[in-house]
C-alpha cells in the first residue's frame, strides 16, 4: 500500500523581507515606531529604584536618630544660625521638581505620538539639570559661609551633623544629576524607556522631599 507524503509548505521570502521588520531579526511591527515599542519596558528599573529609596531612607533615619540622641545626651551642643542661602536652595530644588514633572509629561506625550516631531521634549530636562547643579552650588556656598564663621566638621557636634546631613544629601543629588544626564542621552538616541524616566522622576522627587525634611530637622535642632 503506497504512502503519500504531503508536500512541505512554501515560505514566501519576499513577504518576509517586505514586512517592515527585517525577517526574523527584528520584532518591530511594520510601520512601527521604535520609541513607542520601547515604551513597554521590563520592571527591573522600577523595582531597583524602590530598593535604592528604601536604603536611603534607612540611612537618613539612622542619622536623624543619632542627631536627636546626641543632642539630648550632650552638654557641649552649641546651636548656630543656619545660613540663609539654604532657604533659597530649597526653592531651587522644589522648582527643579516642577520642571522635571513637566518634562516627564511632555516626553510621555512625545513618545505617544501626540506632539510634533519638530518639538524637542528635552528642554525641560535641561532646565531641571541646571537647577539641580544650581542647588549643589548653593549648598557649597552655605558650607563656605559656615567656614567663614569658624564652624568646621569637627568644631562642634552640631556642626558635625550639619555637614554630615547636607553633604550626604548633596552627594545623592549629584547621583540624581547623573541619572538626568543618562536619561537625556537615551532620549537623544530614541532609546529611552518610560520606566527609566519614571524611576529618575521618583528618585528626584524623593530628594526634594528628603531635603525639606532635613531642613526642618536642622532648623529645629540647630
Protein Blocks (a to p, Z undefined) as FASTA:
>chain_A
ZZdddddddddfklmmmnonopjmbccdehiafklmmmmccfklmmmmmmmmmmmmmmmm
mmmmmmmmmmmmpckbccddddfklmmmmmmmmmmmmmmmmmmmmmmmmmnopacfklcc
klmmmmmmmmmmmmmmmmmmmmmmmmmnopafklpmklmmmmmmmmmmmmmmmmmmmmmm
mmmmmmmnopacfklmmmmmmmmmmmmmmmmmmmmmmmmmZZ
